[in-house]
């Protein structure tokens, strides 16, 4: 059994969605002064590798704290989208799934290689609307991507978010270390913090290969 960490590290100065603030991490308590270490963390709910709940975009959408725990784990497959010729991941890439019954479909675009660079926020491929509709019709638990969003960063309509989240799915963004998982069967675990009315939450996303 192998464990592969798919999570970006939360740290000051890390990439965050344009318009939000990077994490603030201070240390009000130290062993020297207080006998113990404790840090104070201040960050947005969609920081780093995180889950979007339906409540992130939809007024009546369910939030993460109300979803059953089994919604955050299950069988997963990584689709190689690095050869996507344009800005959209087209439905034909889903042909490789066939009748394969999985809980999560994750797109490997290679964009995590740009983590920490200005290019991370520019021109990353996202699922086309028809791709999102086909994924929603599969009845899966969620969709993941190794980019900042499943919609273009300049989007104000959040079309792909709405297609997926309106079907009760979750979205996992800012994943990493996906290349080695292409073509492999594995179990994904991505449990959020239990925050009241959580529209989103950082997760520790892990792939487990038997």
N, C-alpha and C positions, 0 to 999 in steps of 0.2 A: 504494500500500500504506500503510495506517494502523495505528499501534500504539496501543492503549488500555490504560493501566495499571489493573488491577482490584484493586490491592493496598493495604491499609492500612499506614501507616508505623509501624514499631516504635519506640517511644520510652518513656521513663519516664512513669508515670502514665497510660498508655493503657488502654482497657478490656480486661479479661481475664476469663476464665470465673470466676464466683463460687467462692471457695475457693482459687484459685491466687494467686500473687503477680505484680505487674507487673514488667517487665524492670528489671534493674539495669545501668546502663551507666556505667562509670567510664573514666578515661583515665590509666592508669599511666605512659604514655610520651608525651612531648611533644617537638616540634622544639626548643624552647628548652633543655630539659634533656638530651634523649637524641639529638637529631639526626633524629628521626622521630616521627610520630604513630602511636599504636596504642591501640585501645580494648578493654576487657574487657567482654564481653557475658554476662549471666546471665539466662536466661529459660526458661520451660517450652516443651516441644516443640509445644504447641498454641497458641502465641502469635500474635496478629495473623491475617492471611490465611494459612491453613495447610491442609495435607492430613491427613486421618485415613486410616490404613491399616487393613486388617482386624485386624491385631495390636493395634490400639487397644482393641478391645472383646472380641475372641475369643482365647481362650488359644492356639489352634493357628493363628491367623491370620497370614498373610504380612505382613512388615514392608516399609516403603518401599524399603529398600536392596536388597531381593531382587526387587522388581518390575522388569520390563523398562522401559527408558526410554520406549518408545512408549505406555506406560500413562499418561503424564503430558502428552500432547498429542493433539490431534485436533479434528475438527469439533465445533462446539458451537452450541446454540440457547438463547436466553434466553426464558423464559415469564413473561409479566406476571401476577403474583399479587397485585398491589396492591389488587384489588377483592375479595379473599377475604373473605367475610362473617363468618367465624368463625376459630377458632384453627387450623383445619386446611386445608391446600391439597388440594382434592378432585380425584379422578381425571379429572373432566370437563375440567380444564385441559389434560390431555394430549391431548385430541381434536385440538387444533390441530397436533399433530405428524404425524398421519396415518401414512403409511408412511415418513416421512422418516428416513433412516438417519444418525444422528449418534452421536458418541462421548460427548458430555457434554450433560446437560440441567441448566440453571441457572435457579433461581427468583429473579426480581426481586420482592422484597416492598416495597422502599422503606425497609427498616429501616436501611440504612446512613446515612440522613439523621439518625438518632438517635445516631450514633457519638459517644461522649464524653458522652452524657447518661444519667441513670439509667434512662430509658425504653428504652434499647437492650436491656436484659435482661428486659423485661417484655412478656408477651403477644404475642411475635412469632409469625407463622404458621409452621407446620411441615408437611411432607407428612403426609397421613393414611396409615395403614398400607396401605390398598388402593392409594394412589398409589405408595408405595414398592414394593409388590409388582409393580405394572405396570411401573415403571421397571426393576426387577431382571429382569423377564421380557424386556425389550428387549435385554439383553445388552450394555448400554453400559459404558463405562469408569468413569464417575463422575457424581456429582450435586453441584451447587454451590448455595450460598445466600448472601444478603447479610445474614445474621444470625449470632448467636454459636453456633448449633447447629441441627441438623435435628431434635432432640428438645426438648421444653419444658425450660427451665432447671431446673425442680424434679424432672425425671424421674430415677428410680433404676433403671428397667428398660432404658432406651435402646433402645426398640423399633425405631425407624426406623433407627438405626445398625446394629442387628443384622440387619435385613432386607436392607439394602444391602451391608454389609460381608461378610455370609455368602456373597454371590454374587461375591466377589472385586473388588468395586468400591472406588473411593476416594471420599471426601467432601471437598469444598472449602468451608470456612466463612469468614465474615467478608470476603466479597467486597465490592467497591464499584464505582461508576461503571457500573452495569448498564443504566440507563434508556435510554441511546442505542443499546443493542444489541438491543433488542426488535425482532423481525421481520427481523433481518439475519443473513446467513450469515457465519460467521467461524471462524478456527482459534484454539483455546485452547492456551496453553502455561503449565504450572504445575509446574515442576521443583522437587523438594525438595532440601534439603541431603543429601549422602550420609553419613548417620549410622548407625553400626552398630546393628542391632536397632531401627530407628526406628519407633515407634508412630505418630509424626506429625512434621511439620516445617513451619516457615514456608516459604512459597513466594513467588516474584515472579510473580503471575498476570498474564498479558498476553493481550489479544485482538488478533488480526491480521486486518484486513479487506483483501482484495485490491482 
